[in-house]
Amino acid sequence: MKKKAFIYFILIITIINLSSLGVILYQRSKISLLPSVRGQKVFEQVRREVKLTPGQMEQFQKLRIAFHTQLDSLSANVDQKNKLLAVEIKKDSPDTLIINQLVRNISARQTESQYLVIHHFFSIKKILTKQQQEKFFNIVLQRFLGKSQLSGPACVRQKDIPNK
């Protein structure tokens, strides 16, 4: 009887370890997905519609890789803090100081991510002509807002912004 229980115990521990390993490998593969592959469909649309020159394409790719590497790092940090936050909230007596600290940290990383995106767009803007910039930002707006939100009173067009 003890031998049978021991075998079940070993089997359960093995299944738990394999499951944990699978989750870890999945998370790492998700984080380490090459930036040059991720977003390739959008990059191809930009390349085609914006009509990037070979030199611009090379610069654009370098910017993309650097951007996604930094953004992935920030996203992984936010994911980690969210998990810690969930663990703390789940406790019978959660520590509100720890919760507040985690929320502030998550907020800071999300703010950093937003600035990173803005800086990335400024970097891209520098390598594009005025006409290319217009096409590029139209594609970006379509991706972020969806085509239906680009028309109507809520949409601010460049020509609607008063000159200073």
N, C-alpha and C positions, 0 to 999 in steps of 0.2 A: 504493500500500500504506500509506504514512504517513497519507494522507488518511482512509482507511478506519479505521485504528487510532485516529486523532484523533476521528472521529465516534463510535466505540464508547466511547472514553474520556468524551466529553461526555455521551453517553447514560447511561452508568453513574453519572457524577457527578450528573446530573439526577435519576435514580431515587433515589440515596442522599439527596439533598437533599429531595426530595418525601416520602420515607419519614420522614426526621427531622422535617420540618415536620408531618406527620400525627401522629406520636407526641407531639410538643410540644403540638399543638392538642388532642389527645385528653386528655392529662394536665391541661391547663388547664381544659378543659370539665368534667372529673371533679372538680377542686378547686373550681371556681367554680359548681358546681351550686347553685342558690339553696336556702338552708336552708328557705325557706318551701315549696318544692316537695318536697325530700327529706324523707322521713319523714311525708309527708302522710297516708298510710294509717293509721299509728299515731296521729297527731294526731287524725284523724277518729274513731278508736276511743275515744281518751281523751275527746274532746269529747262523744261520744254517751254513753258509759258513766259518765263522771264527772259529766256534766250541768253543764258549765261555763257560767257566765253570760256574756253578751256582754263585760262588763268583764274577767272572768277570761280569756276567749279572747284579748282584745287583749294583756293582760299576758303570757300564755303565749306568744303569737307573738313578742313582743319578746324574751322570754327565750330562746326557741328560736333566733332569728336570731343573737343575740349569742353564744350557746353554740356553735352550729355554725360560726360564723366563727372563733372562737378554736380550736375543736377541729380544724378544717380546716387552720389554720396550723400547729398542732403536728404533725398527721399529715403534712403536706408536709415539715416539717423532719425528721421521723423517716425518711420515705421517702428524702430526700436523703442523710442520714447512712448509711442502709442501703446505698445505691448506692456511696457512698465506701468503706464497709466491704467490700463485695463486690469492688471494684476492688483494694483493698489486699490482701485475702486471696488474690486470684488471682495476685498478683505472685510471681515466682520467689523473691524475698527480701523477704517482707512485714515491715514495721516494726511490731513488737509494741507499741511505745509509741503509735503512731498507732491501732492496733487497740484498745488499751485505752482510749484517749481517746474514740474513736468509740462504743465500747460504753457507757462512762459517760455520754456525752452522750445516746445513745438512751435509756438507762435513766432519765435525768433527765427527758427529754421525756415518756416513758410515765408516770412518776410524776406529772408535772404534769397530764397528761391525766386521770388518775384523780382527782386533787384537783378538777379542773375539773368533772368529772361529778358528784362529790359536792356541790360548791358549787351546781351547776345544780339538783340535786334539792332542796337546802335552799331555794333561791330559789323553786322551784315550790311547795314545801310551804307557804311563807308566804302564798301566794295562795289556797290551798285550805282548805275546812273539814275537820274531822276525818274525816267520812264520805267526803268526796271524796279525802282523802289515802289512806285505806284502799283505795279502788277504784283510784286511780292507781298505788299501789305494787304492787298485785296485777297490774295490766297490765304494769308494768315488769318484775316478776319473771318473768312468763310469757314476755316477750320475751327476757330475758337468759338464763334457765335452761331454758326449754322447759317445757311443761305437765307432762311426766312427772316432772320433778325437783322439782315443787312438793309432792309428797306423799311420805310415808314418813319414816323416822327422820332422814334428813339435812336435812329441811326444818325450819327453826325458825320457828314461828309467833309472832306478837306476844304472844298469851296465854300462851305457854310460857316467856316471858322473865320471871324473877322480878323483882318490884318492889324497888327499893333503898330 
